[in-house]
């Protein structure tokens, strides 16, 4: 959306909520989503909504993603020990 809040563009089209967006310095967006049944995972996508990739596979709750200052890593909160997929 523009700085004024106008010209909003929807980036995801799911029946599930995609929440907690975190914008990287390089233009990617990390977010949490409940696309997996009984689970909340971390996903990343390009700023235009393309290239969605699931990063966590905890089968539990992974949420509150936040990028490192250089945009190379994502920190997140989880109530389980999951596996981080390589790549961004």
N, CA, C and O atoms as a CHARMM CRD file, in Angstrom:
* protein
*
  352
    1    1 UNK  N      0.83800  -1.16900   0.00000 PROA 1      0.00000
    2    1 UNK  CA     0.00000   0.00000   0.00000 PROA 1      0.00000
    3    1 UNK  C      0.88100   1.23000   0.00000 PROA 1      0.00000
    4    1 UNK  O      2.05700   1.16200   0.35900 PROA 1      0.00000
    5    2 UNK  N      0.32900   2.32400  -0.39200 PROA 2      0.00000
    6    2 UNK  CA     1.06400   3.57800  -0.37900 PROA 2      0.00000
    7    2 UNK  C      1.22700   4.11000   1.03200 PROA 2      0.00000
    8    2 UNK  O      0.58200   3.62200   1.95900 PROA 2      0.00000
    9    3 UNK  N      2.07100   5.09100   1.20100 PROA 3      0.00000
   10    3 UNK  CA     2.34000   5.67100   2.52000 PROA 3      0.00000
   11    3 UNK  C      1.07300   6.22600   3.16500 PROA 3      0.00000
   12    3 UNK  O      0.97800   6.27700   4.39100 PROA 3      0.00000
   13    4 UNK  N      0.11300   6.63700   2.36900 PROA 4      0.00000
   14    4 UNK  CA    -1.13900   7.19700   2.89700 PROA 4      0.00000
   15    4 UNK  C     -2.10500   6.11700   3.35400 PROA 4      0.00000
   16    4 UNK  O     -3.12500   6.41900   3.97300 PROA 4      0.00000
   17    5 UNK  N     -1.79200   4.84700   3.05400 PROA 5      0.00000
   18    5 UNK  CA    -2.68900   3.75200   3.39800 PROA 5      0.00000
   19    5 UNK  C     -3.63200   3.40200   2.25900 PROA 5      0.00000
   20    5 UNK  O     -4.40300   2.44800   2.36400 PROA 5      0.00000
   21    6 UNK  N     -3.57900   4.15300   1.18100 PROA 6      0.00000
   22    6 UNK  CA    -4.41300   3.87700   0.01500 PROA 6      0.00000
   23    6 UNK  C     -3.67700   2.93100  -0.93000 PROA 6      0.00000
   24    6 UNK  O     -2.50600   2.61500  -0.71800 PROA 6      0.00000
   25    7 UNK  N     -4.36400   2.49100  -1.95700 PROA 7      0.00000
   26    7 UNK  CA    -3.80400   1.59200  -2.97200 PROA 7      0.00000
   27    7 UNK  C     -3.30300   0.27700  -2.37300 PROA 7      0.00000
   28    7 UNK  O     -2.20800  -0.18300  -2.69800 PROA 7      0.00000
   29    8 UNK  N     -4.10100  -0.31600  -1.50700 PROA 8      0.00000
   30    8 UNK  CA    -3.72900  -1.58500  -0.88900 PROA 8      0.00000
   31    8 UNK  C     -3.82500  -2.71800  -1.89700 PROA 8      0.00000
   32    8 UNK  O     -4.71800  -2.73800  -2.74400 PROA 8      0.00000
   33    9 UNK  N     -2.88700  -3.66700  -1.79700 PROA 9      0.00000
   34    9 UNK  CA    -2.87000  -4.84200  -2.66100 PROA 9      0.00000
   35    9 UNK  C     -2.83800  -6.08300  -1.79100 PROA 9      0.00000
   36    9 UNK  O     -1.96500  -6.22300  -0.93300 PROA 9      0.00000
   37   10 UNK  N     -3.78000  -6.98200  -2.00600 PROA 10     0.00000
   38   10 UNK  CA    -3.80500  -8.23300  -1.24900 PROA 10     0.00000
   39   10 UNK  C     -2.72600  -9.16600  -1.80100 PROA 10     0.00000
   40   10 UNK  O     -2.65000  -9.37500  -3.01100 PROA 10     0.00000
   41   11 UNK  N     -1.89400  -9.72700  -0.92200 PROA 11     0.00000
   42   11 UNK  CA    -0.78400 -10.57100  -1.35800 PROA 11     0.00000
   43   11 UNK  C     -1.06100 -12.06200  -1.22900 PROA 11     0.00000
   44   11 UNK  O     -0.46600 -12.86100  -1.95100 PROA 11     0.00000
   45   12 UNK  N     -1.95100 -12.45200  -0.32400 PROA 12     0.00000
   46   12 UNK  CA    -2.28900 -13.86800  -0.17300 PROA 12     0.00000
   47   12 UNK  C     -3.79000 -14.03400  -0.35000 PROA 12     0.00000
   48   12 UNK  O     -4.55800 -13.10200  -0.11000 PROA 12     0.00000
   49   13 UNK  N     -4.20100 -15.20700  -0.76600 PROA 13     0.00000
   50   13 UNK  CA    -5.62300 -15.47800  -1.01000 PROA 13     0.00000
   51   13 UNK  C     -5.99000 -16.82600  -0.39100 PROA 13     0.00000
   52   13 UNK  O     -6.34000 -17.76900  -1.10000 PROA 13     0.00000
   53   14 UNK  N     -5.90700 -16.90600   0.92000 PROA 14     0.00000
   54   14 UNK  CA    -6.18800 -18.14400   1.63500 PROA 14     0.00000
   55   14 UNK  C     -7.42600 -17.97400   2.50300 PROA 14     0.00000
   56   14 UNK  O     -7.79400 -16.85900   2.87300 PROA 14     0.00000
   57   15 UNK  N     -8.06000 -19.09000   2.81900 PROA 15     0.00000
   58   15 UNK  CA    -9.14100 -19.05800   3.79000 PROA 15     0.00000
   59   15 UNK  C     -8.57000 -18.97300   5.20000 PROA 15     0.00000
   60   15 UNK  O     -9.28200 -18.63600   6.14600 PROA 15     0.00000
   61   16 UNK  N     -7.29800 -19.27500   5.33300 PROA 16     0.00000
   62   16 UNK  CA    -6.58900 -19.23800   6.60500 PROA 16     0.00000
   63   16 UNK  C     -5.95000 -17.85600   6.74800 PROA 16     0.00000
   64   16 UNK  O     -5.58700 -17.22400   5.75600 PROA 16     0.00000
   65   17 UNK  N     -5.82000 -17.40000   7.98400 PROA 17     0.00000
   66   17 UNK  CA    -5.17700 -16.11200   8.21500 PROA 17     0.00000
   67   17 UNK  C     -3.67100 -16.20400   8.05200 PROA 17     0.00000
   68   17 UNK  O     -3.03600 -17.09700   8.61300 PROA 17     0.00000
   69   18 UNK  N     -3.09900 -15.28700   7.29000 PROA 18     0.00000
   70   18 UNK  CA    -1.66300 -15.08800   7.19600 PROA 18     0.00000
   71   18 UNK  C     -1.39200 -13.81800   7.99300 PROA 18     0.00000
   72   18 UNK  O     -1.89000 -12.74900   7.64100 PROA 18     0.00000
   73   19 UNK  N     -0.60700 -13.92500   9.06300 PROA 19     0.00000
   74   19 UNK  CA    -0.47100 -12.82000  10.01300 PROA 19     0.00000
   75   19 UNK  C      0.98900 -12.52800  10.33700 PROA 19     0.00000
   76   19 UNK  O      1.89100 -13.24800   9.90900 PROA 19     0.00000
   77   20 UNK  N      1.20300 -11.47200  11.09100 PROA 20     0.00000
   78   20 UNK  CA     2.50300 -11.08400  11.63200 PROA 20     0.00000
   79   20 UNK  C      3.56000 -10.86700  10.55100 PROA 20     0.00000
   80   20 UNK  O      4.64000 -11.45100  10.63400 PROA 20     0.00000
   81   21 UNK  N      3.27900 -10.04500   9.54400 PROA 21     0.00000
   82   21 UNK  CA     4.28200  -9.82900   8.50300 PROA 21     0.00000
   83   21 UNK  C      5.51100  -9.10400   9.03500 PROA 21     0.00000
   84   21 UNK  O      5.40700  -8.19900   9.86300 PROA 21     0.00000
   85   22 UNK  N      6.66900  -9.51600   8.55000 PROA 22     0.00000
   86   22 UNK  CA     7.94100  -8.86300   8.88900 PROA 22     0.00000
   87   22 UNK  C      8.66900  -8.63600   7.57400 PROA 22     0.00000
   88   22 UNK  O      8.89400  -9.58000   6.81700 PROA 22     0.00000
   89   23 UNK  N      9.03500  -7.40600   7.30000 PROA 23     0.00000
   90   23 UNK  CA     9.64200  -7.02700   6.02600 PROA 23     0.00000
   91   23 UNK  C     11.15700  -7.00800   6.13900 PROA 23     0.00000
   92   23 UNK  O     11.71300  -6.38700   7.04600 PROA 23     0.00000
   93   24 UNK  N     11.82700  -7.69600   5.20700 PROA 24     0.00000
   94   24 UNK  CA    13.28900  -7.74600   5.22500 PROA 24     0.00000
   95   24 UNK  C     13.85800  -6.51000   4.54300 PROA 24     0.00000
   96   24 UNK  O     13.16100  -5.84100   3.78100 PROA 24     0.00000
   97   25 UNK  N     15.14100  -6.20300   4.81900 PROA 25     0.00000
   98   25 UNK  CA    15.78800  -5.09100   4.12400 PROA 25     0.00000
   99   25 UNK  C     15.84400  -5.31400   2.60700 PROA 25     0.00000
  100   25 UNK  O     15.92800  -4.34900   1.84800 PROA 25     0.00000
  101   26 UNK  N     15.79900  -6.57100   2.16100 PROA 26     0.00000
  102   26 UNK  CA    15.89100  -6.88600   0.74700 PROA 26     0.00000
  103   26 UNK  C     14.54900  -7.02500   0.03500 PROA 26     0.00000
  104   26 UNK  O     14.51500  -7.37800  -1.14400 PROA 26     0.00000
  105   27 UNK  N     13.44900  -6.75600   0.72500 PROA 27     0.00000
  106   27 UNK  CA    12.14500  -6.78000   0.08000 PROA 27     0.00000
  107   27 UNK  C     11.34400  -8.06800   0.20600 PROA 27     0.00000
  108   27 UNK  O     10.30900  -8.20200  -0.44700 PROA 27     0.00000
  109   28 UNK  N     11.77800  -9.00600   1.01000 PROA 28     0.00000
  110   28 UNK  CA    11.00400 -10.22600   1.25700 PROA 28     0.00000
  111   28 UNK  C     10.08300  -9.99600   2.46100 PROA 28     0.00000
  112   28 UNK  O     10.29000  -9.07200   3.24700 PROA 28     0.00000
  113   29 UNK  N      9.07600 -10.84400   2.58800 PROA 29     0.00000
  114   29 UNK  CA     8.14800 -10.76300   3.70800 PROA 29     0.00000
  115   29 UNK  C      8.09100 -12.12800   4.38100 PROA 29     0.00000
  116   29 UNK  O      7.79000 -13.13000   3.73200 PROA 29     0.00000
  117   30 UNK  N      8.37600 -12.16900   5.67000 PROA 30     0.00000
  118   30 UNK  CA     8.18100 -13.37400   6.46800 PROA 30     0.00000
  119   30 UNK  C      6.85400 -13.19900   7.19400 PROA 30     0.00000
  120   30 UNK  O      6.49300 -12.08400   7.57000 PROA 30     0.00000
  121   31 UNK  N      6.12900 -14.29200   7.39000 PROA 31     0.00000
  122   31 UNK  CA     4.85000 -14.20800   8.08800 PROA 31     0.00000
  123   31 UNK  C      4.51800 -15.56000   8.69100 PROA 31     0.00000
  124   31 UNK  O      5.10100 -16.57400   8.30700 PROA 31     0.00000
  125   32 UNK  N      3.58900 -15.58300   9.63000 PROA 32     0.00000
  126   32 UNK  CA     3.13400 -16.84900  10.17900 PROA 32     0.00000
  127   32 UNK  C      1.76000 -17.16600   9.60600 PROA 32     0.00000
  128   32 UNK  O      0.98400 -16.26900   9.27500 PROA 32     0.00000
  129   33 UNK  N      1.47800 -18.45200   9.49700 PROA 33     0.00000
  130   33 UNK  CA     0.22600 -18.89700   8.89300 PROA 33     0.00000
  131   33 UNK  C     -0.16900 -20.25100   9.45400 PROA 33     0.00000
  132   33 UNK  O      0.68000 -21.06100   9.82500 PROA 33     0.00000
  133   34 UNK  N     -1.47400 -20.48000   9.51000 PROA 34     0.00000
  134   34 UNK  CA    -2.01100 -21.76900   9.96000 PROA 34     0.00000
  135   34 UNK  C     -2.46400 -22.60100   8.76600 PROA 34     0.00000
  136   34 UNK  O     -3.49300 -23.27300   8.83700 PROA 34     0.00000
  137   35 UNK  N     -1.71600 -22.56400   7.68300 PROA 35     0.00000
  138   35 UNK  CA    -2.05900 -23.33600   6.47800 PROA 35     0.00000
  139   35 UNK  C     -1.99400 -24.82900   6.72700 PROA 35     0.00000
  140   35 UNK  O     -2.69100 -25.60300   6.07100 PROA 35     0.00000
  141   36 UNK  N     -1.15800 -25.23900   7.67300 PROA 36     0.00000
  142   36 UNK  CA    -1.03300 -26.64500   8.03700 PROA 36     0.00000
  143   36 UNK  C     -1.99300 -26.90900   9.19300 PROA 36     0.00000
  144   36 UNK  O     -1.99000 -26.15400  10.16600 PROA 36     0.00000
  145   37 UNK  N     -2.80600 -27.94600   9.11800 PROA 37     0.00000
  146   37 UNK  CA    -3.79800 -28.23200  10.15500 PROA 37     0.00000
  147   37 UNK  C     -3.11300 -28.44300  11.50200 PROA 37     0.00000
  148   37 UNK  O     -2.11100 -29.15200  11.59600 PROA 37     0.00000
  149   38 UNK  N     -3.66300 -27.82300  12.53900 PROA 38     0.00000
  150   38 UNK  CA    -3.15900 -27.91300  13.91600 PROA 38     0.00000
  151   38 UNK  C     -1.72900 -27.40300  14.05100 PROA 38     0.00000
  152   38 UNK  O     -0.98000 -27.88300  14.90100 PROA 38     0.00000
  153   39 UNK  N     -1.35300 -26.46000  13.24100 PROA 39     0.00000
  154   39 UNK  CA     0.01100 -25.95500  13.26600 PROA 39     0.00000
  155   39 UNK  C      0.04000 -24.50400  12.79900 PROA 39     0.00000
  156   39 UNK  O     -0.79100 -24.08900  11.99100 PROA 39     0.00000
  157   40 UNK  N      0.97700 -23.75600  13.29900 PROA 40     0.00000
  158   40 UNK  CA     1.23300 -22.40400  12.81500 PROA 40     0.00000
  159   40 UNK  C      2.70600 -22.35800  12.44100 PROA 40     0.00000
  160   40 UNK  O      3.57100 -22.59400  13.28500 PROA 40     0.00000
  161   41 UNK  N      2.99300 -22.05600  11.18500 PROA 41     0.00000
  162   41 UNK  CA     4.35500 -22.12700  10.67800 PROA 41     0.00000
  163   41 UNK  C      4.81100 -20.78000  10.12000 PROA 41     0.00000
  164   41 UNK  O      4.00500 -19.87400   9.91000 PROA 41     0.00000
  165   42 UNK  N      6.10600 -20.66700   9.88700 PROA 42     0.00000
  166   42 UNK  CA     6.69300 -19.46200   9.30000 PROA 42     0.00000
  167   42 UNK  C      6.86300 -19.68300   7.80100 PROA 42     0.00000
  168   42 UNK  O      7.35700 -20.72000   7.35900 PROA 42     0.00000
  169   43 UNK  N      6.44300 -18.68500   7.03400 PROA 43     0.00000
  170   43 UNK  CA     6.56800 -18.69500   5.58300 PROA 43     0.00000
  171   43 UNK  C      7.30600 -17.43000   5.16500 PROA 43     0.00000
  172   43 UNK  O      7.39100 -16.47200   5.93300 PROA 43     0.00000
  173   44 UNK  N      7.83500 -17.42800   3.95400 PROA 44     0.00000
  174   44 UNK  CA     8.46200 -16.23700   3.39100 PROA 44     0.00000
  175   44 UNK  C      7.98600 -16.10900   1.94100 PROA 44     0.00000
  176   44 UNK  O      7.73600 -17.10900   1.26900 PROA 44     0.00000
  177   45 UNK  N      7.86700 -14.87600   1.47600 PROA 45     0.00000
  178   45 UNK  CA     7.46100 -14.63100   0.08900 PROA 45     0.00000
  179   45 UNK  C      8.08800 -13.34200  -0.40800 PROA 45     0.00000
  180   45 UNK  O      8.58800 -12.53200   0.37300 PROA 45     0.00000
  181   46 UNK  N      8.05200 -13.16700  -1.71700 PROA 46     0.00000
  182   46 UNK  CA     8.50000 -11.91300  -2.30500 PROA 46     0.00000
  183   46 UNK  C      7.49300 -10.81600  -1.96900 PROA 46     0.00000
  184   46 UNK  O      6.35500 -11.10500  -1.59800 PROA 46     0.00000
  185   47 UNK  N      7.90400  -9.58000  -2.09700 PROA 47     0.00000
  186   47 UNK  CA     7.03800  -8.46000  -1.72400 PROA 47     0.00000
  187   47 UNK  C      5.80100  -8.32400  -2.61000 PROA 47     0.00000
  188   47 UNK  O      4.87300  -7.59400  -2.26300 PROA 47     0.00000
  189   48 UNK  N      5.77800  -9.02000  -3.75500 PROA 48     0.00000
  190   48 UNK  CA     4.58900  -8.98700  -4.61400 PROA 48     0.00000
  191   48 UNK  C      3.67100 -10.19500  -4.38500 PROA 48     0.00000
  192   48 UNK  O      2.68500 -10.37000  -5.10100 PROA 48     0.00000
  193   49 UNK  N      3.99800 -11.03100  -3.38100 PROA 49     0.00000
  194   49 UNK  CA     3.16900 -12.18300  -3.03500 PROA 49     0.00000
  195   49 UNK  C      3.55000 -13.47100  -3.73900 PROA 49     0.00000
  196   49 UNK  O      2.93400 -14.50600  -3.48700 PROA 49     0.00000
  197   50 UNK  N      4.54400 -13.44200  -4.61300 PROA 50     0.00000
  198   50 UNK  CA     4.98100 -14.64500  -5.31500 PROA 50     0.00000
  199   50 UNK  C      6.06500 -15.36800  -4.52200 PROA 50     0.00000
  200   50 UNK  O      6.62500 -14.82100  -3.57200 PROA 50     0.00000
  201   51 UNK  N      6.35100 -16.59300  -4.92100 PROA 51     0.00000
  202   51 UNK  CA     7.46200 -17.33700  -4.33400 PROA 51     0.00000
  203   51 UNK  C      7.27000 -17.71900  -2.87800 PROA 51     0.00000
  204   51 UNK  O      8.23200 -17.68800  -2.11000 PROA 51     0.00000
  205   52 UNK  N      6.06100 -18.07700  -2.47400 PROA 52     0.00000
  206   52 UNK  CA     5.79600 -18.45100  -1.07500 PROA 52     0.00000
  207   52 UNK  C      6.51100 -19.76200  -0.75600 PROA 52     0.00000
  208   52 UNK  O      6.37900 -20.74500  -1.48500 PROA 52     0.00000
  209   53 UNK  N      7.27400 -19.76600   0.34800 PROA 53     0.00000
  210   53 UNK  CA     7.98500 -20.95900   0.80700 PROA 53     0.00000
  211   53 UNK  C      7.74400 -21.13800   2.30200 PROA 53     0.00000
  212   53 UNK  O      7.78100 -20.17300   3.06500 PROA 53     0.00000
  213   54 UNK  N      7.50000 -22.37100   2.71000 PROA 54     0.00000
  214   54 UNK  CA     7.37200 -22.69300   4.12600 PROA 54     0.00000
  215   54 UNK  C      8.78300 -22.88800   4.68700 PROA 54     0.00000
  216   54 UNK  O      9.57600 -23.64500   4.12900 PROA 54     0.00000
  217   55 UNK  N      9.09500 -22.19700   5.79900 PROA 55     0.00000
  218   55 UNK  CA    10.43200 -22.31000   6.39500 PROA 55     0.00000
  219   55 UNK  C     10.49300 -23.24400   7.58900 PROA 55     0.00000
  220   55 UNK  O     11.51300 -23.89700   7.80800 PROA 55     0.00000
  221   56 UNK  N      9.42800 -23.32000   8.36100 PROA 56     0.00000
  222   56 UNK  CA     9.44300 -24.19000   9.53900 PROA 56     0.00000
  223   56 UNK  C      8.53500 -25.38200   9.29600 PROA 56     0.00000
  224   56 UNK  O      7.62700 -25.34400   8.46600 PROA 56     0.00000
  225   57 UNK  N      8.80800 -26.43700  10.04100 PROA 57     0.00000
  226   57 UNK  CA     8.04200 -27.66800   9.91200 PROA 57     0.00000
  227   57 UNK  C      7.90400 -28.29100  11.29600 PROA 57     0.00000
  228   57 UNK  O      8.22000 -29.46400  11.49700 PROA 57     0.00000
  229   58 UNK  N      7.43100 -27.49600  12.23900 PROA 58     0.00000
  230   58 UNK  CA     7.41100 -27.92100  13.63000 PROA 58     0.00000
  231   58 UNK  C      6.17000 -28.71500  14.00300 PROA 58     0.00000
  232   58 UNK  O      6.17300 -29.40000  15.02500 PROA 58     0.00000
  233   59 UNK  N      5.09400 -28.64300  13.19400 PROA 59     0.00000
  234   59 UNK  CA     3.82600 -29.26000  13.55000 PROA 59     0.00000
  235   59 UNK  C      3.36300 -28.78300  14.92700 PROA 59     0.00000
  236   59 UNK  O      2.76200 -29.53800  15.69000 PROA 59     0.00000
  237   60 UNK  N      3.64900 -27.53500  15.22400 PROA 60     0.00000
  238   60 UNK  CA     3.25600 -26.90500  16.48100 PROA 60     0.00000
  239   60 UNK  C      3.03400 -25.43900  16.17500 PROA 60     0.00000
  240   60 UNK  O      2.43300 -25.10400  15.15400 PROA 60     0.00000
  241   61 UNK  N      3.50600 -24.56700  17.03400 PROA 61     0.00000
  242   61 UNK  CA     3.31800 -23.13400  16.81100 PROA 61     0.00000
  243   61 UNK  C      4.66400 -22.43200  16.62900 PROA 61     0.00000
  244   61 UNK  O      5.50000 -22.42700  17.53300 PROA 61     0.00000
  245   62 UNK  N      4.85800 -21.85200  15.47100 PROA 62     0.00000
  246   62 UNK  CA     6.01100 -21.00200  15.18000 PROA 62     0.00000
  247   62 UNK  C      5.43300 -19.67100  14.72400 PROA 62     0.00000
  248   62 UNK  O      4.63700 -19.63100  13.78500 PROA 62     0.00000
  249   63 UNK  N      5.81600 -18.60200  15.36600 PROA 63     0.00000
  250   63 UNK  CA     5.17700 -17.31800  15.10000 PROA 63     0.00000
  251   63 UNK  C      6.12600 -16.16900  15.41400 PROA 63     0.00000
  252   63 UNK  O      7.25400 -16.39200  15.85400 PROA 63     0.00000
  253   64 UNK  N      5.66600 -14.93700  15.18700 PROA 64     0.00000
  254   64 UNK  CA     6.41500 -13.70400  15.43500 PROA 64     0.00000
  255   64 UNK  C      7.75900 -13.66800  14.69900 PROA 64     0.00000
  256   64 UNK  O      8.79100 -13.45800  15.33700 PROA 64     0.00000
  257   65 UNK  N      7.77700 -13.86300  13.38900 PROA 65     0.00000
  258   65 UNK  CA     9.05400 -13.80300  12.67100 PROA 65     0.00000
  259   65 UNK  C      9.62200 -12.39000  12.66200 PROA 65     0.00000
  260   65 UNK  O      8.87800 -11.41000  12.65600 PROA 65     0.00000
  261   66 UNK  N     10.93600 -12.29800  12.66200 PROA 66     0.00000
  262   66 UNK  CA    11.61700 -11.00700  12.57400 PROA 66     0.00000
  263   66 UNK  C     12.96200 -11.22300  11.88600 PROA 66     0.00000
  264   66 UNK  O     13.69300 -12.15500  12.22100 PROA 66     0.00000
  265   67 UNK  N     13.27800 -10.37500  10.94200 PROA 67     0.00000
  266   67 UNK  CA    14.51000 -10.49300  10.15900 PROA 67     0.00000
  267   67 UNK  C     15.71500  -9.94300  10.90600 PROA 67     0.00000
  268   67 UNK  O     15.59400  -9.01100  11.70100 PROA 67     0.00000
  269   68 UNK  N     16.87600 -10.52800  10.64500 PROA 68     0.00000
  270   68 UNK  CA    18.13000  -9.94900  11.12900 PROA 68     0.00000
  271   68 UNK  C     18.38100  -8.66500  10.34000 PROA 68     0.00000
  272   68 UNK  O     17.84100  -8.50300   9.24600 PROA 68     0.00000
  273   69 UNK  N     19.19000  -7.75000  10.87600 PROA 69     0.00000
  274   69 UNK  CA    19.44300  -6.48000  10.17800 PROA 69     0.00000
  275   69 UNK  C     19.98000  -6.64200   8.75400 PROA 69     0.00000
  276   69 UNK  O     19.71600  -5.79700   7.89900 PROA 69     0.00000
  277   70 UNK  N     20.73400  -7.72100   8.48800 PROA 70     0.00000
  278   70 UNK  CA    21.26900  -7.91500   7.13700 PROA 70     0.00000
  279   70 UNK  C     20.30300  -8.68400   6.22500 PROA 70     0.00000
  280   70 UNK  O     20.59900  -8.88900   5.04700 PROA 70     0.00000
  281   71 UNK  N     19.14700  -9.11300   6.76400 PROA 71     0.00000
  282   71 UNK  CA    18.14700  -9.80500   5.96400 PROA 71     0.00000
  283   71 UNK  C     18.49100 -11.23400   5.61000 PROA 71     0.00000
  284   71 UNK  O     17.85700 -11.81200   4.72700 PROA 71     0.00000
  285   72 UNK  N     19.48100 -11.83000   6.27500 PROA 72     0.00000
  286   72 UNK  CA    19.91100 -13.18900   5.94000 PROA 72     0.00000
  287   72 UNK  C     19.32200 -14.26500   6.84800 PROA 72     0.00000
  288   72 UNK  O     19.33600 -15.44600   6.50200 PROA 72     0.00000
  289   73 UNK  N     18.80400 -13.86000   8.00900 PROA 73     0.00000
  290   73 UNK  CA    18.26000 -14.82700   8.96900 PROA 73     0.00000
  291   73 UNK  C     16.92500 -14.32600   9.50400 PROA 73     0.00000
  292   73 UNK  O     16.63100 -13.13000   9.48400 PROA 73     0.00000
  293   74 UNK  N     16.12300 -15.27800   9.98500 PROA 74     0.00000
  294   74 UNK  CA    14.83100 -14.95100  10.58200 PROA 74     0.00000
  295   74 UNK  C     14.78300 -15.56800  11.97000 PROA 74     0.00000
  296   74 UNK  O     14.99700 -16.77000  12.12700 PROA 74     0.00000
  297   75 UNK  N     14.50800 -14.76000  12.96100 PROA 75     0.00000
  298   75 UNK  CA    14.27100 -15.25500  14.31600 PROA 75     0.00000
  299   75 UNK  C     12.76100 -15.40700  14.47100 PROA 75     0.00000
  300   75 UNK  O     11.99700 -14.64700  13.87500 PROA 75     0.00000
  301   76 UNK  N     12.32800 -16.37800  15.26400 PROA 76     0.00000
  302   76 UNK  CA    10.90000 -16.56100  15.50100 PROA 76     0.00000
  303   76 UNK  C     10.70100 -17.24500  16.85000 PROA 76     0.00000
  304   76 UNK  O     11.63400 -17.80800  17.42300 PROA 76     0.00000
  305   77 UNK  N      9.48100 -17.18500  17.33800 PROA 77     0.00000
  306   77 UNK  CA     9.10300 -17.83400  18.58300 PROA 77     0.00000
  307   77 UNK  C      8.43600 -19.15800  18.24600 PROA 77     0.00000
  308   77 UNK  O      7.67900 -19.24200  17.27900 PROA 77     0.00000
  309   78 UNK  N      8.70800 -20.19800  19.03800 PROA 78     0.00000
  310   78 UNK  CA     8.07700 -21.49400  18.80800 PROA 78     0.00000
  311   78 UNK  C      7.87800 -22.21300  20.12900 PROA 78     0.00000
  312   78 UNK  O      8.64300 -22.01900  21.07400 PROA 78     0.00000
  313   79 UNK  N      6.85000 -23.04100  20.18800 PROA 79     0.00000
  314   79 UNK  CA     6.65000 -23.85800  21.38400 PROA 79     0.00000
  315   79 UNK  C      7.07900 -25.30700  21.13100 PROA 79     0.00000
  316   79 UNK  O      6.69200 -26.21100  21.87100 PROA 79     0.00000
  317   80 UNK  N      7.87700 -25.51900  20.08800 PROA 80     0.00000
  318   80 UNK  CA     8.37100 -26.84500  19.75500 PROA 80     0.00000
  319   80 UNK  C      9.73300 -26.70600  19.09800 PROA 80     0.00000
  320   80 UNK  O     10.08500 -25.62800  18.61700 PROA 80     0.00000
  321   81 UNK  N     10.49100 -27.77400  19.07500 PROA 81     0.00000
  322   81 UNK  CA    11.75200 -27.74000  18.33400 PROA 81     0.00000
  323   81 UNK  C     11.46800 -28.23900  16.92600 PROA 81     0.00000
  324   81 UNK  O     11.18500 -29.42000  16.72400 PROA 81     0.00000
  325   82 UNK  N     11.54300 -27.34100  15.95700 PROA 82     0.00000
  326   82 UNK  CA    11.23100 -27.68600  14.57000 PROA 82     0.00000
  327   82 UNK  C     12.47600 -27.73200  13.72500 PROA 82     0.00000
  328   82 UNK  O     13.59300 -27.57200  14.21700 PROA 82     0.00000
  329   83 UNK  N     12.27100 -27.95000  12.46200 PROA 83     0.00000
  330   83 UNK  CA    13.35300 -27.99700  11.49700 PROA 83     0.00000
  331   83 UNK  C     13.24500 -26.80100  10.59000 PROA 83     0.00000
  332   83 UNK  O     12.19300 -26.56500   9.99700 PROA 83     0.00000
  333   84 UNK  N     14.31100 -26.04200  10.47000 PROA 84     0.00000
  334   84 UNK  CA    14.33600 -24.89700   9.56900 PROA 84     0.00000
  335   84 UNK  C     14.80600 -25.37500   8.20900 PROA 84     0.00000
  336   84 UNK  O     15.84600 -26.02200   8.09000 PROA 84     0.00000
  337   85 UNK  N     14.03400 -25.05100   7.18800 PROA 85     0.00000
  338   85 UNK  CA    14.42000 -25.41500   5.82600 PROA 85     0.00000
  339   85 UNK  C     15.46400 -24.44900   5.32800 PROA 85     0.00000
  340   85 UNK  O     15.40400 -23.25900   5.64000 PROA 85     0.00000
  341   86 UNK  N     16.40500 -24.92500   4.57300 PROA 86     0.00000
  342   86 UNK  CA    17.45900 -24.06600   4.07300 PROA 86     0.00000
  343   86 UNK  C     16.92300 -23.15400   2.95900 PROA 86     0.00000
  344   86 UNK  O     15.96700 -23.50300   2.26600 PROA 86     0.00000
  345   87 UNK  N     17.54600 -21.99600   2.79900 PROA 87     0.00000
  346   87 UNK  CA    17.15300 -21.05100   1.76500 PROA 87     0.00000
  347   87 UNK  C     16.14500 -20.04400   2.27800 PROA 87     0.00000
  348   87 UNK  O     15.47700 -20.24900   3.29200 PROA 87     0.00000
  349   88 UNK  N     16.06000 -18.94800   1.54000 PROA 88     0.00000
  350   88 UNK  CA    15.10400 -17.90200   1.92400 PROA 88     0.00000
  351   88 UNK  C     14.24200 -17.54500   0.75900 PROA 88     0.00000
  352   88 UNK  O     13.37100 -16.68300   0.87600 PROA 88     0.00000
